[in-house]
Structure formats: structure tokens, C-alpha cells
Amino acid sequence: MLKLLDGPQTLGRGKIFWSCFLAVLAGALIYPLFADSYDVGNFAYFLIWIFMALGLCLMWGYGGMLSFGQTFFFGIAGYGYGVLAINMGGGTATVAALVLSVVIAMIAAGILGYFMIWGGISGIFFGIVTLSATLVLAFFLGQTAGPEWHIGPARLNGFNGMKGMDPLTVGSFDIEGSALYYLMIALIVIVYIALRMLVNSSVGNVIVATRENPQRAEMLGYDVRKYQLLTFVIGSGLAGLSGALYTSWGQFITPSSIGLPAAAMPIVWVAFSGRNDLTATLVGSFLLLFGFQTITVYSQQAALVLMGVLLLATVMLAPQGFVLGIGKLVVDWWTRRRRRDEGPALADTGRLQSDET
Amino acid sequence: MSAELFSVFYQFADVFAFLILSAAGLAIVFGMMGVINMAHGEFIMCGAYVTVGLVNLGVPLPIAQILAAVTAGIIGMIVEFLIVRRFYKRPLDSLLATWGLSLIVTQSMLLIVGSAVRGIGTPEGSFAIGGYTFSTYRLVLFGAAVAVLAGLYIIFMKTRFGVVARATMQNAAMAKALGARTGRIYSISFGIGTALAGLCGALYAPTMTLIPTMGATFVVESFVTVVIGGANVLLGTAPAAVFLAMIRMALNASYGQIIGQIGMLFAVILIIRVLPEGLSSVLVRRGR
């Protein structure tokens, strides 16, 4: 099992990497002791979006499926959590609401994915069909302002957004503030480790093989459509997890977190970070979210312009992603320095070869 | 009876015009270069703003609309030269690059121009058949959509440029070997595509509120029409628009706009399951 953590599909392995990983984790765990509760809440807010980015990284970087529909599933689960939490009442039922809303998002992904993948849609069209679905959902929710749009006692409220659901609660203990922060940290570690194991497992190898050449993978006897659907459901389910946690965090969700420009944000994070690696996506998305939030305080438009510039710059200057590129430079420099006396530096033979072996 | 029939035709023509005008530019760029221009909506917005700006300066509406289309075409050719040109070999990256551009343009417009601009009213004029009154401008839009299709037919089937362009579309390397300047053809095609987007914005500018995010209103319709239509504008986009307009018209009439849009999306998702390469693949196969 542990061997899967250090497989060929993920960068960063060996003692140095995992020591850094543990150091960052330890830093994250003691952070609330030093910061005030407002900052901790803000940090928890950044962490909410990480799941969506990791899901897109899995679909796009590993599976080769560029989905523009992350906010579609974010919205389904976000509204799903709200509707379920209001209807089932607060308390421990909110945990069931969270799980159920993610399951609903995954079922939606299964249905949409079935039609697209079995229909042979790939490449560009995969993106624009998912984006069309996303925009239509946003338009639909935007016009649900009237009192006739309700599910049980839950009013959808159009552009003003749905509110009034309880936050995640276990017994009588509300998971808010630093409790929510610790929950996020735990979930991120679990999801990150689980995804690392998934992509390095035999299933992950088939997923990557499908990205490289679907026909060849099919010739080797794999039904690539099933693997693609699995990837799509997992990746979209992670977007759903982000959505449900978001609604629980703010007790509020509006259609603007589904439509444009929100739909472009996961693409920017993952493209900028480096879609081919989970660690790069984790680090890069966090940095971008932090930067975006800092600028948004002054001007939301300026922050979004910057996101557009970053996306354009990434595609034109570093198509593999900036964080991944910088990470590789550092690793290359490090290995070269260590190997200088032992022989010629290793040539950069391939995309995922810059480890220390 | 004839009044009811005309009313049905009028509703069909309204949706059909919207689909054709919003999708034609996108379809040309996709058909020629295999690139989906994510900034399509922003070129539509550009056309609308230029039209309203010129009309407010006192330019007559039709001339303002033509100038707006030309402006969008020129800006499109500049964008092609600076950005899109690099990505013909990497279609997915072109999607991202133009999306980045779209974000930059929309949000900068929000920063600079602000959220709303004083619009110009829909040109007046209506006529009555039986007990119903109809707006003349909606029929003008339908006429414009048909004219766009006719114009594209002439450009691509009857001119020398069209022959070379179709050759480039079929096999760019071979066309280049035979002396076609494919780079210039791509540039002109992109310009035609964005000019048509600008025309769409110019034509719809009098009928809607001008906001920098107005492009989003058009993109769903243009995306789904191109997805269903496939790579061929005349044999794909036009029949796809007829088909989608019929579904949309039926749903709009009984359940309203948003259900019409949702129904259209469901129809598209069902169709791609059956015809992944779009309607034009079926029609082209029949034609052979």
C-alpha cells in the first residue's frame, strides 16, 4: 500500500519530500494556536476550494478530460446540501446532508459523463458541453426568485441565493472556526493521499494510458470508457465536496458561484499550478487562492483580470504550469549539485523523470 | 388560421435567427482551424458596445451596425496575430488562451465602463396579422440570419478565396504545398468569424441591456449549435439551428425561456450520444 504513495505518476518522493510534507502539515496544525479566529476562518475558506482543484487535476492532468463543469457539480452539491440540511433539520443530520449532496453530485456526473463519454465526446467538445451545462444551471437558478421555487421549506431565492441552512454539526457541536479548519486539513490530507494512491495504482496507470493514447489503451483490452467515467465521477465528486463544504461554511450559496467567471477559476488554478501533478496543484491552488483573496478586498474585477492574465501567460509561456516548472527547476538544480562529483548530470529525459533516482 | 400559422413561423424565426447569428462566427473559426474561440461572447459584446456608442454619436443604426461588425473583425485579426496563431497545433490550449482573454476583457470593461451603459431602444414598427401584432425588427433579424448564411455560401462556394479556404480546411499541409497561403487564410477566416460575432452583437444591441457580461447570454446557444452542427457551417450549423429552434420554440411557447434552454441542452446531450460528430457528418455522408 505505502509503495503506491511513491509511484511513477506523482512527483516528490523520498525522505526529503515527505519530511517537507510533514513539516508543512505540522505548521498547518499548530497555526490556529497563533492566529486569531478570523484568519483561521479565512484559511479554512481557501482550503474549501482545494478539493475542486484536485478533482480537476485528476480529470484533466491524469485523465486528459478537460472539464469546464467543476462549478456545475459544486453548485449541485452546494444547493443540495442547503436543501437537505433545511429539510432534514439541523444537528447530526447535516453530516448526512453533506454526504448525500456529494453523492447526488456524483450521480449527476455519472449521468452527464455517460452521455458524453459513450457518445465519444472528447477534447474541446468535452469542455464546451460541460460549460454549457454549467451556464444553463446558473441561468436556471438565477431565475428562481419567486416563492413558487422551493423544495420543502427551502427557498431557492434566485440571484439572492439560498440561506438559512445549518452548518455542519455533530450532536450539538457546530463545526465552525478552528474545528472546521481542522476538518478541512484532515480531509485534504485524506484526499491527497488517496488520490496519490489512486493514480499510482493499476487503475491510475490505465487512466494515464488513456490520456496518452485511448486507442492503444483500448487495444490492450481495457474498456477506456469505464475508466474515463470513473475519473469523471471522482473528479466531479470532489467539486461536489467543495460545494457542500462551501455552503456549510458560509450558510449561503448563490448562482454566481456556478456561472461565469466562477467556472473559469478551477481551470486557472490547475493550469497555473501544473495539471500533471497533484502536489503542484495543491500548492499552486493554495497560493492563487491566497493571492486572489488578498486582491479581491480592493477590487474583485482587478483580481479576475489578474486571473485571466495568469491563464493567458501560463498557456503562452509555460503550458505545463508555473509551479510544476519551478518545482522541476529546483529539483534539477538540487540533483545536479549532488551529482556534480559523481558524473554527468542526468538529462531531463521525460516529463515525470525529475526525481532523485 | 393563417394568423396562427404566421405566429408559429414568427416564433421559429426569432429563435432561429438568434441561433444562427450567435453561432455562425464560432462555427467558421471551428470549421477552419478546429479552434473554439472562448472569447466569442466578448466579440459579441464588442459589436454591441460599438453600435450603441456610434448611435449615441448620431450615426444611423444600420451604418453603426456594419461599422461595429468591421471593428470586431479587425480586432479579431489582431487577436489572431498576437495569440491564437500560436495554438493551431494545440487546440485545447487555444481554448484556455481565449478564455483567459475573455476574462481579461469582461472584467476590464466592468472596471472601465461600469456595469450599465445607456442603451438604444428597439427600432419601432410593428404590423398586425389577424388579431396578433408582431415587431418588424424581429423579422429584420431573421432576414439578417438568412443573409449571413447566403453570404457565407457565396464566400465559400463561389469565390476564389472560398475554394482555397475549403482546400485548407480539408488538408492544410497539401493546400500549403500547392501554394495556398494558409496563414493568411486562417487570419481572414478568424476575422470573418469575429466580424460575424460583432454583427450578432450589433443586431441584438437595440433589443437588450448592455452589460459587459452580456456575451454569456449568447455563448450557450452558440456552443450547443456548434456541438450539434459539427465542423461544416452550411451543412451543419444551419440544419442544427433549424432543429434546435423547433425544440426551443415548442418549449418556449408552453413553458417559458429557461425551460426552453434546459430542454435544448438535454436534446443536445442526447444527440451527441447518437451522433458524436454532429449533424454535418450525417449530411456529408449522405451527400457522397
Interface residues (C-beta under 8 A of the other chain):
Chain A: L66 L112 F115 M116 W118 G119 G120 I121 G123 I124 F125 G127 I128 V129 L131 S132 A133 L135 V136 F139 F140 Q143 G259 L260 P261 A264 I267 V268 A271 S299 Q301 A302 L304 V305 M307 G308 V309 L310 L311 L312 A313 T314 V315 M316 P319
Chain B: G34 I36 I83 R86 F87 R90 P91 L92 D93 L95 L96 A97 W99 G100 L101 S102 L103 I104 T106 Q107 S108 L110 L111 T213 A216 V219 V220 F223 V224 V226 V227 I258 Q261 I262 L265 V268 I269 L270 I272 R273 V274 P276
